[in-house]
Amino acid sequence: MIETVKYDARVTGDYMRLMEDEEVLLERGTQRGIQKSIIKLLEFRFPISEEISEKIGAQEDLKILDEWLLIAAKATSIEDFTSKISCQ
């Protein structure tokens, strides 16, 4: 037997807020993961300053972080990396 489900705007609103919160947390987790990956990659290859680490940690745009990860992988020096990210 199928029962009719009553629409309740409060429940729907609460659900939508939970979904938005989950999306925000997922995006923040992704940002943090990419930031850490860039820093680890650079630290493995070059000595990096706290200033560079902080700049990477402050960047929240996923598209830019993805670009920075590729730049870090291709960089020939820390100066090469910083000059290329400062152009963005």
Secondary structure, 3 states (H helix, E strand, C coil): CCCCCCCCHHHHHHHHHHHHHHHHHHHHHHHHHHHHHHHHHHHHHCCCCHHHHHHHHHCCCHHHHHHHHHHHHHCCCHHHHHHHHHCC
